[in-house]
């Protein structure tokens, strides 16, 4: 499985290629799915470009994406603390959503993660447990009674040094361990994106790629779209899988 992460917390300063409005997100995601993405992760934005958990903002984005993307393709959103720092308010927001995503990511190192995850599970929304390198997320997840109930684990390598990101990824996977039997999606960020994606291919793990994680293709050129990144990501993943190259 290759998930497209369409925009993340990026803003207009990152370039016109990053989709911010519901319509541009939907267009970009549809092209990425045509290119081979089988799952979607987006950050709904206010008109000023800020990540939001507002039911109105969420509904506008999900409706636009689902109008352009085939029904079997799951669409997920963020619940990052930067969108709403107060954990209780974050969980309350989830309970007011009028249009539900198929899944939502919850960063397990953030205060109130279990509270937010519980609210999502109550509403029938799949939880992607974000376990970041360099945090206590993996240890907290290991002890969590909700861990066996999540949809999958997002093993996120925050080491952006291409020389060390792969080893950091291996250390993170060791910390994640058996992940309570949940599927693991491994991905990196910025310059660490491609080494970690190749490792995911080598290990046969799901991965993700998109403008949230990197603005650049494997050769360093700026990507023109999420679709271009997905095309490159699928090729790199498959090549690493076939050759054993990580």
C-alpha positions in Angstrom: 0.0 0.0 0.0 1.3 3.5 -0.9 -0.6 6.3 0.8 -0.4 9.8 -0.7 0.1 12.5 2.0 -1.1 15.5 0.0 -0.2 18.7 1.9 0.5 18.3 5.6 1.1 21.4 7.5 2.7 23.2 4.6 1.4 26.6 3.5 1.6 28.9 0.5 5.2 29.8 1.3 6.1 26.2 0.1 4.9 27.0 -3.4 1.8 26.9 -5.5 2.2 23.1 -6.1 1.0 22.4 -2.5 -2.8 22.0 -2.5 -4.6 24.1 0.2 -8.2 24.6 -0.8 -10.8 21.8 -0.8 -10.9 21.9 -4.7 -7.1 21.9 -5.2 -6.7 19.1 -2.6 -9.3 17.0 -4.4 -7.7 17.6 -7.8 -4.2 16.8 -6.5 -5.4 13.7 -4.7 -7.4 12.4 -7.7 -4.3 12.6 -9.9 -2.2 10.8 -7.2 -4.8 8.0 -7.0 -4.7 7.7 -10.8 -0.9 7.5 -10.5 -1.3 4.5 -8.1 -1.9 5.7 -4.6 -4.3 3.4 -2.8 -4.9 5.5 0.4 -5.2 9.2 1.1 -4.1 11.4 4.0 -4.9 15.1 3.9 -4.8 18.2 6.2 -8.1 20.2 5.8 -7.3 23.9 5.8 -9.1 27.1 6.7 -9.2 29.8 4.0 -6.1 31.3 5.5 -4.2 28.0 5.1 -4.2 26.8 8.7 -4.8 23.2 9.6 -8.2 22.8 11.2 -10.4 20.1 12.9 -13.5 22.2 12.4 -16.5 20.1 11.3 -17.3 22.7 8.6 -13.7 22.7 7.2 -13.4 18.9 7.4 -16.7 18.3 5.6 -15.8 20.7 2.8 -12.5 18.9 2.2 -13.8 15.4 2.5 -16.8 16.1 0.2 -14.5 17.6 -2.4 -12.1 14.7 -2.3 -14.7 12.0 -2.3 -16.4 13.6 -5.3 -13.2 13.0 -7.3 -11.8 9.8 -5.8 -13.1 6.3 -6.4 -15.2 5.0 -3.4 -12.9 2.1 -2.4 -10.0 4.5 -1.8 -9.9 5.4 2.0 -9.5 9.1 2.9 -8.0 10.1 6.2 -7.1 13.3 8.0 -4.8 14.6 10.7 -5.7 15.3 14.4 -2.3 16.9 15.1 -2.0 19.0 18.3 -0.9 22.0 16.2 -4.4 22.2 14.8 -5.9 22.3 18.3 -3.5 22.2 21.3 -6.1 21.4 24.0 -6.6 17.6 24.1 -10.1 17.8 25.5 -11.1 20.3 22.7 -9.5 18.1 20.1 -11.6 15.1 21.3 -14.7 17.2 21.4 -14.1 18.4 17.9 -14.0 14.8 16.7 -17.4 14.2 18.3 -18.9 17.2 16.3 -17.7 16.0 12.9 -20.7 15.8 10.5 -18.8 14.1 7.8 -16.5 11.3 8.9 -13.1 10.4 7.3 -12.3 6.7 6.9 -9.3 7.1 9.3 -7.4 9.8 11.2 -3.8 9.9 12.4 -3.2 10.4 16.1 0.4 11.2 17.2 0.9 9.0 20.3 3.5 11.2 21.9 1.1 14.2 22.0 -0.8 14.9 25.2 -4.3 13.5 25.1 -3.6 11.0 22.3 -5.6 8.2 23.9 -8.5 10.6 24.5 -8.6 11.6 20.9 -8.1 8.0 19.7 -11.0 6.8 21.9 -13.3 9.5 20.4 -12.4 8.4 16.9 -13.0 4.7 17.7 -16.3 5.6 19.3 -17.4 7.2 16.0 -16.2 4.3 13.9 -13.2 6.1 12.4 -10.0 4.1 12.0 -7.0 5.3 14.0 -3.5 5.5 12.5 -1.2 5.6 15.5 1.6 8.0 14.7 4.8 6.7 16.4 7.6 9.2 15.8 11.3 8.5 16.1 12.9 10.5 18.9 9.8 10.5 21.1 8.2 8.3 23.7 5.4 7.4 21.3 6.4 3.8 20.8 6.7 3.1 24.6 3.3 4.8 25.3 1.7 2.8 22.5 3.1 -0.4 23.8 1.3 0.2 27.1 -1.9 1.5 25.6 -5.1 -0.5 26.0 -6.2 1.0 22.7 -3.2 -0.2 20.8 -4.8 -3.5 19.5 -7.8 -1.5 18.2 -6.0 0.9 15.9 -6.1 0.5 12.1 -2.4 0.7 11.6 0.8 2.1 12.9 2.5 5.0 11.1 6.2 4.7 11.9 7.4 8.2 11.2 11.1 8.8 10.9 11.8 12.4 11.8 15.6 12.2 11.1 16.0 14.2 7.9 19.6 13.4 7.3 19.8 11.0 4.3 22.9 9.5 5.7 21.3 8.4 9.0 17.6 8.2 8.3 17.6 4.6 7.3 19.4 3.5 10.5 17.0 5.6 12.6 14.1 3.9 10.8 15.5 0.5 11.8 15.8 1.7 15.4 12.2 2.9 15.3 10.9 -0.4 13.9 12.8 -2.2 16.7 11.1 0.1 19.3 7.7 -0.5 17.6 8.2 -4.2 17.8 5.2 -6.4 17.0 2.9 -3.3 17.1 0.2 -5.3 18.8 -0.2 -7.2 15.6 -1.3 -4.0 13.7 0.0 -3.3 10.1 3.0 -0.9 10.0 3.4 1.9 7.4 7.0 3.3 7.4 7.8 6.7 6.1 10.4 9.5 6.3 10.5 13.3 6.0 12.2 15.8 3.8 15.7 14.5 2.7 15.1 11.3 4.7 12.0 10.5 2.7 13.6 8.4 -0.1 16.1 6.3 2.0 13.2 5.4 4.4 10.8 4.6 1.5 13.4 2.3 0.0 13.8 0.5 3.3 10.0 0.1 3.4 10.2 -1.5 0.0 13.1 -3.8 1.1 11.1 -4.9 4.1 7.8 -5.2 2.2 6.1 -2.6 4.4 3.5 -0.1 3.4 4.7 3.4 2.9 3.6 6.9 1.9 4.8 9.8 -0.1 3.5 13.2 -1.1 4.1 16.9 -0.6 3.6 16.7 3.1 6.8 14.6 3.5 8.9 16.0 0.7 8.9 18.6 -2.1 11.6 16.9 -4.0 12.0 13.8 -6.2 14.7 11.2 -5.6 17.1 13.1 -7.9 16.6 16.3 -6.0 14.4 18.1 -8.5 11.3 19.9 -7.2 8.2 17.8 -7.7 5.5 19.2 -9.9 2.7 17.4 -8.1 1.7 14.7 -5.7 1.1 12.4 -8.6 4.7 12.8 -9.7 5.9 11.9 -6.2 3.6 8.8 -6.1 4.8 7.6 -9.5 8.4 8.0 -8.3 7.6 6.4 -5.0 6.0 3.3 -6.5 9.0 2.9 -8.8 11.6 3.3 -5.9 9.6 1.0 -3.6 9.2 -1.8 -6.2 12.9 -1.5 -7.2 14.0 -1.9 -3.6 11.6 -4.8 -3.1 12.9 -6.7 -6.2 16.7 -6.0 -5.6 16.8 -6.1 -1.8 18.4 -2.6 -2.0 17.6 -0.4 1.0 
